[in-house]
Amino acid sequence: MILFMTSSPCDDNVPAGVSLPCIFDTRNHFVDNLRAHWKPDSRLVVICSDAHNFPLNDEMCDTFTKCFNYHGLTVRESVMLDSRNERDAGRILALSDAVLLGGGHVPTQKAFFERIGLRALLREYTGVIMGVSAGSMNCRDVVYAQPELPGESIDPAYQRFIPGLGLSRVQILPHYQMVRDNILDGKRLFEDITFSDSCGRSFYALPDGSYVMRAGDEYTLWGEGYRIRDGRMEQICREGEHIIISEE
């Protein structure tokens, strides 16, 4: 299994004449690394976050399928896995070569993953898995569900640490360039909420265009990235560079 945990792999700067809402971001060798492990004419499964938002799910599946093909990562067949076909999840995944875990609300997606038994279904998976935002966050064994919606950070019933897919030892926090100054429930998202949650743990804040790649037992951070640990943050990698994450 090769795992790509992205913040967002998308680039909105689409060349003239290309009728796509986005293409893949080629920075930090993302497409090159993906191509090195991609099986031509792959069967792709896109797994949703919101199992009942069919228009969004179909649009996501169509967009990502076209993105892969645009970059020469050919897709023979793509399937959106949501509540319409969840009973066939095992069969669908068994026939696939690549899986994309879509973005959305982390706890909502986690609930769907649990319902279809995705952790067990991916335990021996040998293809390519790519996470996007929440999909990347849910890859960890125990996921840090960083509060996101109003009220979550002050709700005593909100679970910040939830069971994940067990695919990664690394916890990423996506879209850092967008959310680093966010105020949630009257508190700073990072300094007042996430930093205190990092005591005894490590989180990796990534802006869009950066990603963590797992190949075997090796985890490589490609692009700009920040480690949050024991209430402190430090930049550990810069745009255009990459480092091995070894202390997890």
Stockholm file with secondary structure:
# STOCKHOLM 1.0

chainA/1-248         MILFMTSSPCDDNVPAGVSLPCIFDTRNHFVDNLRAHWKPDSRLVVICSDAHNFPLNDEMCDTFTKCFNYHGLTVRESVMLDSRNERDAGRILALSDAVLLGGGHVPTQKAFFERIGLRALLREYTGVIMGVSAGSMNCRDVVYAQPELPGESIDPAYQRFIPGLGLSRVQILPHYQMVRDNILDGKRLFEDITFSDSCGRSFYALPDGSYVMRAGDEYTLWGEGYRIRDGRMEQICREGEHIIISEE
#=GR chainA/1-248 SS CEEEEESCCEECCCCTTCCCSCEECCGGGHHHHHHHHCCTTEEEEEECSSTTCHHHHHHHHHHHHHHHHHTTCCEEEEEEESTTTGGGHHHHHHTCSEEEECCSCHHHHHHHHHHTTHHHHTTTCCSEEEEETHHHHTTBSEEECCCCSTTGGGCTTCCSEEECCSCBSCCEECCHHHHTTCEETTEEIIIIIIHHHTTTCEEEECCTTCEEEEETTEEEEESSEEEEETTEEEEEECTTCEEEECCC
#=GC SS_cons         CEEEEESCCEECCCCTTCCCSCEECCGGGHHHHHHHHCCTTEEEEEECSSTTCHHHHHHHHHHHHHHHHHTTCCEEEEEEESTTTGGGHHHHHHTCSEEEECCSCHHHHHHHHHHTTHHHHTTTCCSEEEEETHHHHTTBSEEECCCCSTTGGGCTTCCSEEECCSCBSCCEECCHHHHTTCEETTEEIIIIIIHHHTTTCEEEECCTTCEEEEETTEEEEESSEEEEETTEEEEEECTTCEEEECCC
//
